[in-house]
Amino acid sequence: MKVSMSRKGNCLDNACMENFFSHFKSECFNLYSFRTAEEVKDAVHKYIRFYNHQRFQKKLNNLSTYEYRTQAA
């Protein structure tokens, strides 16, 4: 994976992804030691599913991203 980099002085256009990567590293990647690339891929897929379907967020009224989007639709 590569973290995206914006032009110098434009930090806000990457804020969403930088926030996600920060959570991903602290809640998943730094907690485990991986032996193969397949283990990393599996962990990424599991974390993205967790992040979207189970992890609640205060800014979304303590709903997961999926629940918030479903409620809005």
C-alpha positions in Angstrom: 0.0 0.0 0.0 1.1 3.5 -0.6 -0.2 6.5 1.3 -1.3 9.2 -1.1 0.6 12.5 -1.0 -0.9 15.7 -2.1 0.8 18.9 -3.4 2.7 20.9 -0.9 0.4 22.9 1.3 -2.9 21.0 0.5 -3.3 18.8 3.5 -7.1 18.9 3.6 -7.7 17.0 0.3 -6.1 13.9 1.9 -7.7 14.3 5.3 -10.2 11.4 5.0 -7.6 8.9 3.8 -5.0 10.0 6.3 -7.6 9.6 9.1 -8.5 6.1 7.8 -4.8 5.1 7.6 -4.2 6.4 11.1 -7.0 4.3 12.5 -6.0 1.3 10.4 -2.4 1.4 11.6 -3.3 1.8 15.3 -6.3 -0.6 15.4 -5.0 -3.4 13.1 -1.6 -3.2 11.4 0.6 -2.4 14.4 -1.1 -5.0 16.6 0.0 -8.1 14.5 3.1 -9.4 12.9 2.5 -10.7 9.4 4.5 -13.4 7.7 3.1 -13.3 4.2 1.5 -10.8 1.8 -1.6 -12.9 1.9 -2.0 -12.4 5.6 -1.7 -8.6 5.1 -4.3 -8.7 2.3 -6.7 -10.7 4.6 -6.2 -8.3 7.5 -6.9 -5.3 5.2 -10.1 -6.9 3.9 -11.2 -7.8 7.4 -10.4 -4.3 8.8 -12.3 -2.5 6.0 -15.3 -4.7 6.6 -15.1 -4.0 10.3 -14.6 -0.2 9.7 -17.6 0.0 7.5 -20.0 -2.4 9.2 -19.2 -2.6 12.9 -17.0 0.3 14.1 -19.2 3.1 15.4 -18.2 6.7 15.0 -19.2 9.6 17.3 -19.6 12.0 14.4 -22.2 9.6 12.9 -24.4 9.5 16.1 -22.6 6.4 17.3 -23.6 4.4 14.2 -21.3 2.5 11.9 -20.7 3.9 8.4 -23.0 1.3 6.8 -25.8 1.9 9.3 -25.5 5.7 8.8 -25.7 5.4 5.0 -28.6 2.9 5.3 -30.5 5.3 7.6 -30.0 8.2 5.2 -31.3 6.3 2.2 
